[in-house]
Amino acid sequence: MLILLMSLSLIGIIFVQAYYISNSIKNKEEQFEFNVKKALSFVSNNIAEREYAEYAYLLQDLMVQNENPDTTDIKNLWIIQEDANTNETLIYRSGILEENYKLSSPFFDISLDSTNIKRLINDRETTVFKNIDHSEMSPEARILQMHSISKSDKILIDDYYKVRSARVPIHKRVSKDEIRHLLKEKLNQDAIDIDFEFAIYSNDLATKVQSDNFEMEKNLTYEVSIFPNEDSKDNYRLLVNFPDHNKFIMSKVIGMTLLSIIFTSIIIIAYSSALFQLLKQKKISEIKSDFINNMTHEFKTPIATINLALDAIKNPKIMTDTEKVQWYLNMIKEENKRMHAQVENVLRISKLEKNDLDISKESVNLHDLIEDAITHVQLMVEDRNGYIHKHLDALETSVLANESHFTNVIVNILDNAIKYSPDEPKIDVYTENAGNNIILKIKDQGSGMSKAALKRVFEKFYREPTGNIHNVKGHGLGLAYVKRIVDDHQGHISVESEKDKGSTFIIKLPLIS
């Protein structure tokens, strides 16, 4: 239940973090889109106002040049121009109903049937009397001065602007440099300092006004209407896209994302570690329970045997038989020694873990230790009709070791070989020299171990599971003790085994001269 709650909490944290990051990216996308569209509107409006101001000043200059201050009524305004783009003569005529202007122009005498006129558009066409230089006045200054014109001038200018601008090609109305400058200036104000590509399209067709690398990209191209004109058939749109759009968005959230990933990873690692420790403790608890059961079983048998022997000795018929009394006493002694050995194993492991075990070392002959260990188990092997064959081929055998503890190491391995041999024990002991080391191999033909057991065979309390069958007695401390002693002797122990084909324990110790 605890693991389930912890897992649900972790999954919830991950989902919350993912949602938060996703939402942040979405917000940055929306903010980016808003700022880009705002910049496009600014550019479109700025260009339109600049063009309008230029036409307004052009028309005002013409009107000023033809002004007659003695007259308070104006009937008509005529403007004629030769259009080099279309090879047409364009005429603009408009009536003014307010005072202040009168045009005395020779163009009033132009006949509409003149051969110089190739086209007449709605009785309102556009031209100028002369080219007037406005380069010294900035677009901002022109726009500001526009606010001072009268209502009638405004109507005239609007009318003239609509008619005239509609006939000018887009690439002559606005330049790429102007768009780039205005767009960059406005985007920088909103901290968008990445490269962009732009273009002006007319009725979904590209015009000459576009940057060198512009490509239409679905869902990544932003647009705004430019030069809107209700009388024009052209539908101009200013489009812009950003090649590094995704990098820019991610750069805005990368810090937060990395921190989120780091802290989430820490939580996952901590959770995994806690879960591992929890499972490990559970496994240790199971192993300890198994150890206690085995120890109880192993103590139960000798205690029962001792009680039976004592009861037998109390029998008056047995008490008079000296030989039987001696036999029962020997049995009690052996069972007592057996229990004492079990307790000593537990105490040795406990002292090793606390580093309280005193292991003094001296120069010993490894072959002598092997011979001594074999004598401890020889009777058990012979009792089961088995054998221990020695192949002591090492020429250099002097090692720095504790005689008592290292003898116990060899005895423990031999004892395991005997216990885990279902039939008669068949054991071979080998020694050989390998450089500055001596190799001791103890090979049996017993039941062997699985691959899983091989990985854990030297763990404290570990025994390969055999269910509730206690045909092999033990408590999982023998090989743990063996490894600790070998390690303390600067040696190395390993095991090779295959299920139902026996095991081979290999000990490597450094030689001394």
N, C-alpha and C positions, 0 to 999 in steps of 0.2 A: 504493500500500500504506500509506504514511504517512497519507494523508487518511482511508483506511478505518479505521485504528487510532484516529486522533484522533476520528473521528465516533462510533465504537463507545464510546470512553471518555466522550465528552460525553453520549451517550444513556444510558449506564450511570449517570452522575452524576445526570442529571435523574430517572431512574426511582428511584434510591436516595432522593433528596430527596422525591419525591412519596410514596414508601412511608413514609418517616419522618414526614412531615406527616400522612398518612392514619392512621398508627398512633397518633400523638400525639392526634389528634382522637378516635379510637376509645377510647383510654385515658381521656381526659377525659370522654367520654360514660359509660363504665362507672363511673368514680369519681363522677360526678354522680348516676347512677342509684342507686349504693350509698348515697350520703349522703342522697338523698331518701327512699329506702325505710327507712333507719335513722331518719330524722326522723319518718316516718309511724308506724313501730312505737313510737317514743317517745311520740308524741301519743296513739296508741290505748291503750297501756298506762297512761299517766298519767291519761287520762280514766276508764278502767275502774277503776283503783285509787281515784281520787277518789270515784266513785260508790259503789263497794263500801264505802269508809270511812264515807260518809254513812249508808248503810243499817245498817252495823254499829253505829254510835253511836246511831242511832235505836232499834235493838232493845235495845242494852245499857241505855239509859236506861229503857226500859219494864221491863226485867228488874230493874233496881235499885229502881225505884219499887214493885214488887210483891214485893220480897224479904222472906221471913220467916226471921230468923236462928235461930229455935228448931227449925226443921225441917231435917232432913238429907236428905230425899228429895223429889224433884219428880216428879209424875206427868204433868202436861200443861201446855202453854203455849198460851193462846188469844189471838189478836189479830184484832180485827174493825175493818173500815173501810168507809165509804161511798165508792164510786168515782164522782166526778162525771163522768168522761169516758164511762163506760159505763152509768151509772145502775144500778150493781150494788152489792150489799153483799157484801164479800169477807171470808171467814173463814180465818185461818191457825191451824192447830193442830199442835203437835209435842210428842212425849214427850221428856223429859230424864232420863237414867239416872244422872247424877252428882249429888252433893249440892250444897249451898250456896244453892239457890233453891227457893222455893215461892210460887206465885202464888195469892193469895186474891182472886179477881176475881169480880164479880157475873156476868161473862159465862159462867161455868161453867153457869149455869142456863138459858142460851139454848137453846131448842128448835130442832132442825134443821128443824122444820116451820113455824117462825114465818113470818108473812106479810112480815116485814121483810127476809127473805133471799130474793133473787131468783135466786141462783146459788150452787152449791157445787162447787168444783173439786177433785177427787181427795182430798177430805177434808183438803186443805191449801190454805188461802187466806190472803190477806195484808191487814192493816190495821195502824193504830197507835192507841193509846189517846188520845194527845193530841199536838198539834204541839209539838215541842221545838226551840228555836233553837240551832243550832250555828254561827252565822255568825261568832262571835268566834274560832273555832278554824280555823286554816288546814288545807287538805287534807293538807299534809305532816305537820303535827302529829297529825292524826287517824290517818294511816297508820302513823306511828311507834308510837302508842299501841295500835294494833291488834295489834302483835306480842306484847303482854302478856296476851292473852286465853287462856283454857284451851281444850283440845281440844274439849270438849263444846260450849263457846260457839261455837267456830269452825264446828263441824258445823251448829249451829242457824242461825248467821248465813249460812253458804253456802246452806243450804236456803231460808231466808227471802229472801235476795237473788235467787236464781234465779227463785223464784215471783213475787216482787213486781215486779222490774225488767222482766220480760217483758211486763207489762201496761201499761207507761208509754210513751207516744208518744216517738219519738226526739228531737223538737224540745224535749221537756221534760227529756230526759236530758243533753243537751249543747247549748251555745250556739255560734253562729258566732264570737263574740268569743273564746271559750275556745280553739277550734280555731286561729283565726288567731294568737292570742298564743303558744300553745305551738309551733305550726309555725314561726312566724317566729323565735322564740327558738332553736330547735334548728337551723334552717337557717343562721342567722347564725354559729353556732358552727363550722360547716363552710365559712364564707366564701361562702355562697350568699345573696347580698343582692339578689335580683331579685324582681319582683312574681310572685304566684302566685294561682291560682283553685282553689277546693276545693268539694267537695260530698259528702254522704253518700247512698248509694244503698241501697235495700232490694229485694232480688230483681230487680236490673237496672232498678228504677224510682226516679226522683229523689224525694227527700224535701224537706221544708221547709228542711232545714239545708244551705244552699249559698250561696256568694258570688254577687254580682250578675252577674258576667260569665262564669260557668263554662260551658264547652262541652266535651263529650266529644270528644277527638281521638285517633284511632287511633295507636298506637305512641308517643304523647307524653303519655299519662295514666298516672300511677303510682297504685297502690292498695294498701290493706292492710285486713284484716278488723278490725272494731271491734265491741265488745260481743259476743264469741262466746258463744253459749249453746246447749248441746246440746239443751235442751228447747224452744228457741224455733224457730218456723217462719221468723222473719225472719233474713235473711242480710245484715247491714249491712256496707257497705264504705265506707271513707274514700278518696276519690279526690282527686288534685291534679294540676294541669298548670301549665305555665309559658309564657306567651305569648312571652317573650323568650328562650326556651330556646336557639335557634340562635345568637343574638347573644352570649349568655353563654358558650357553648362556644367560639365563635370568638375571643372576647376573651381567653380563656386561652391561645390558641396564635397569636394574631395577630402578636405580636412575633417569635416564632421563625419564623413563616411568611414575614413580610416580609424578615427577614434572609436566609432561605433563598432567596427569590425574587431579592433584590438580588445576592447572591453568585453565584447560578446565572446571572443575567443578565450579570454581569461575565465569567463564564467563557465564556458564549455569545458575547459581544461580542469577547472576546479570541480565541476560536477562529475566529470569522468573519473578524476582522482578519488573523489568521495565515494563514487559508485564502486570503483575498483577496490578501495579499502573496505567498503561495506561487504562486498562479495568475498574478499579475502578473509575478513574476520568471520564471516559465516562459515567459510570453508575450514578455517582454523578451529572454529567451535565444533564443527562436525568431526574433524580429525582428533581433537582432544577428547570428544565423547567416545570416539572409537578407541582411542588410547586407554581411556579409563576402563572401558569394557574389557579390552584385552588384558590390561594389567590385573583387573579383578579376576578374570578367568585364570590367568597364570598364577595368581596368589591363591586362588580358591583350591586348585588341585593339590599343591604341596601342603597347604594347611589341612585339607581333608586327609591326606596321606599321613601326616604327623599325628593327627587325632586318632586315626585307626591304629597306628603303630603303638601309641600310648595306651589305648584301650586293650590292645593285645598283650602288652607287657603286664598290665594289671591283672590279667587272667592268671589264677594260681597255677594252672598247668604249664603256662608259658614261663612263669617266673622261675620255675625249677629247671627249665631247659636253658642253660647258659648260652648255648650256641644260637638259639632262636632270639634270645634277648639281645645278644650282640648284633645279630642281623637286623633286628628292628631299630636298634640304636644307630647303626650305620645308615639305615634308611632315613631316620630323622635328621641325622647330620647332613646327608646329601641334599635333602629337601630344604633344609635351612640354608645351606650354601647357595642353593638355586635362588631362593628368595633374596638373599643378601646380594647376589650378583645383579639381580634386577634392580634393586635399590641403588646399588653403586653406579649402574648405568645412568639412572636418572640424575643422581647427584653429580656425576662427572659432567654431563651436559649442562646442568645448571651452573656449575663452577666455570666451565669454559665460556659461557655467555657473559659471566661477570668478570672474566679474566682473573679468577681467583685460583685456578688450577695451576699448581706448581709443576712445571715441566722442565726439569733439569736434563741437559743432554750431555752425552759423552760418546766417544768413539766406540762403536760396536760393529760386529760382523753380522751383516744382514742374514747370511745363511744360518748363523746360530739362532737368530730370532725365529726364522722360519721353522727350523727343526724343533725348537721349544714349543711353538704354536701348534705344530702338527701333533705333538704328544698330548696336548690338551683335548683334541677331538678324535684321536685315533680310535679309542674304544667305541665311540658312537658310530664311526664309519664301519668298523668291523662288525658291530652288532647288527648293522643293516646289510652286511655282506658286500660292502663297497670297498673302494680303494682310494688312496692318495698317491699318485706317482709324482716323483720329484725330477725335475730337469734343470738342475742348478748349474748353468753353464757360464755364469759370470766369473771372470778372473779377478776383477777388483770388486771387493764387497764391503769396504769400510765406509760407514756412514755416521753422521753425527745425529744421534737419536736418543730418546728416553726408552730404555729397555722395556720397562713395564708397559708403558702406553703403546709402544709400537707393536709389542707382542699381542696386546689386546686388539689392535687394528687387524692383524692377520687372523687372529682367532675369530673375530666378528665376521670377516669375509668367508672364512672356511665354514663357520656355523651356518651362515646363510646358504651356502652351497649345499650343505647337508639337508637343511630344512626344506629347501625348494627343489629337492630331487624326489619326484614321486616314487621312483623305483630305487634300486640300490645306488648310493652316491658314487659318482665317478668323477674324480677331481684330479687335475694336473696343475702342478706348480712349476713355473718357469722363471729363470733369471737370466739376464744378459746385460752386457755393457753397451752403452750408446754414448760415445764421447766421454764427457765428464759426469755422466749419470749412470745409474743402475736401474734397470727396468724389472719390476716384479709383476708377473701375470698369474692370476689364479682363475683357472677355467673349469667350469662344471658342465654337465650335460643334463641339467634340470629343466624346469618348466619355462625358464626365460622370462622376459618382460616385454610388455607392449611399448610402442614408441612414446605414448603419453607417460608411462611410468618411468621411462629412461630419463625424461626431462626433469623429473621431480624425485628421483630415487634418493638423493642426498638431503632432502628437506626433512626437518625435524617433524616427527609424528607421522610422516607420510608412509602409508602402506598401500600396496596395490589392492583395490577393493576385491573382496572374495565373498561379499554378502555376509550372511550370518554363520558361515562355515568356518570353524576355528581349527581346521586340520593343520594349519601352519601358525604356530604361536609366535607372537612378537608384538612390539609396541612402537615401532617406527623410530627408535632412537639409535640403534646400532650403527647404521650407515652415516647418520648425521654426525655421530661421534667420530667415526672413521675419517670423514672428510676434514673435520676440525683439527684432528691430530696431524693428518698428512699436511694440511696447509701450514700448521704451526712448525712443521719440519722443513718448510720451504720446498715441499714436494708438490706433486700434481697427481690427482686420481681421476680416472675416467672409467666408463663401462661400455662394453659392446654386448648387445643381447638381441635375440630374436625369439619370438614366442614359440614355446615348445621345442627350442633347439639349444637352450642353455645360455649362460652368460660368461663373460670374461672381464674381470676387474684388472685394471692396469694402473700400477703405481710407479711413478718416476721420482727418484730421489737423487740429490747431488752427492757425488763421491767426495771423500776427503783423502788427502795424501798421508 
